[in-house]
Amino acid sequence: MRIPSRRLEHLASAIFSEMAQRKKIVAERRPVIDLSIGSPDQPPSPELVEVLASAVREPDAFGYPMSEGIQAFREEVARWYHYRFGVELDPREEVHSLMGSQDGLAHFALAWSDPGDMVLVPDPGYPIYAGGVHLAGAEPYPMPLLAENGFLPDLAAIPAEVAQRARFMILNYPNNPVSAVATLSFFEEVVAFAKKYDVIVVHDLAYSEMAFDGYRPPSFLQAAGAKEVGIEFNSFSKSFNMAGCRIAYVVGNAEIIKPLAVVKSNVDYGVFLPTQRMAIAALRHDRESGEESTVATIYQERRDVLIEALHDVGWTIEPPKATMFVWARIPAGWTSREFAFALLEEAGVVVVPGSAFGKQGEGYVRIALVQSPGLLREAAKRIGECGLLFAKNGSETDKKDE
């Protein structure tokens, strides 16, 4: 019998596949509201779609693109980073295109770690963080993200012998799945830690433009000395509703980017040229218009609708400052898997159990704001009516506390 690589055993696809199968079964008998996967339900703006359509008609559209991205794309990323964060970038050496940030994160581990190496990863965290490390044969060391610490890793709690072995550290703020945010002062602590232990910092900033109530997430590269120790990934998937286009970029320390670029040059030929043209137009319009993000406005409304509707049925959740997710503590007496499966069976609402993102995700579920306000209200109504919020603790005192 042929046996695939044991590395696959460490990938977190099982729970998502199981949830998808259960969803199909439930959907045969009732309509299902899917709040699981963070895939934008809105299209890109008509102007961006027209740029893409026009670019596809160009004679050179279907040739091999450069792996690092065309010069115009890299220059526009550099201009946008200066506009948005005040960060100076050399487009020739400090910007590289990617087929999505997940692609870059997975390949970064191949570029910067070997079997036996250790990598610091957030727990809970987006699955590719630990998954990419496992695929490279290295060992992820979980950094607990706890509510009492604002879902920031406690750098002082990382044993010195672990920090000395670590090749790099992965951070993600605004965070998926916990929707927490970080300050520049925290990033400055990270820079000091990285310099002390010679650890590379890898920051995933995929939700930079999906923030609420006037909050503007900082770039890690804004912290003093950050470019000496780290890089940052950003994406067009969430900010511009271009998830299916598969385009993102990495910016920062040129010497840290170079090994990733070597891996990329050996496994792909770069991003489709018309997609790069579309991305250039997206950044240019954002920079030149100076308008507030319409994406953020849409998701802020959805956040407010869902938080209020769930509160009305007895589930009080702290409103997130950013991202397209709500990280919700579940009622006492359930595991996160049990509660997520029960919500699907009893309410026809799909969420992701927090344990899918790591050990510290137990006790939570992640709810994606990927449906209209009307469907979000319906989902909350169903959750309230199914009785699961109080099915295991059952008391009015618990109802008020939760």
Sequence and secondary structure as in RCSB ss.txt:
>XXXX:A:sequence
MRIPSRRLEHLASAIFSEMAQRKKIVAERRPVIDLSIGSPDQPPSPELVEVLASAVREPDAFGYPMSEGIQAFRE
EVARWYHYRFGVELDPREEVHSLMGSQDGLAHFALAWSDPGDMVLVPDPGYPIYAGGVHLAGAEPYPMPLLAENG
FLPDLAAIPAEVAQRARFMILNYPNNPVSAVATLSFFEEVVAFAKKYDVIVVHDLAYSEMAFDGYRPPSFLQAAG
AKEVGIEFNSFSKSFNMAGCRIAYVVGNAEIIKPLAVVKSNVDYGVFLPTQRMAIAALRHDRESGEESTVATIYQ
ERRDVLIEALHDVGWTIEPPKATMFVWARIPAGWTSREFAFALLEEAGVVVVPGSAFGKQGEGYVRIALVQSPGL
LREAAKRIGECGLLFAKNGSETDKKDE
>XXXX:A:secstr
     GGGGG THHHHHHHHHHHHHHHTTS  EE  S    S   HHHHHHHHHHHTSTTTTS   TT  HHHHH
HHHHHHHHHH     TTTSEEEESSHHHHHHHHHHHH  TT EEEEEES  HHHHHHHHHTT EEEEEE  GGGT
T   GGGS HHHHHHEEEEEEESS TTT     HHHHHHHHHHHHHHT EEEEE TTTT B TT     GGGSTT
HHHHEEEEEESTTTSS GGG  EEEEE HHHHHHHHHHHHHH   S HHHHHHHHHHHHHHHHH    HHHHHHH
HHHHHHHHHHHHTT      SBSSEEEEE  TT  HHHHHHHHHHHH EE EEGGGG GGGTTEEEEE  S HHH
HHHHHHHHHHH GGGTTT  HHHHHH 
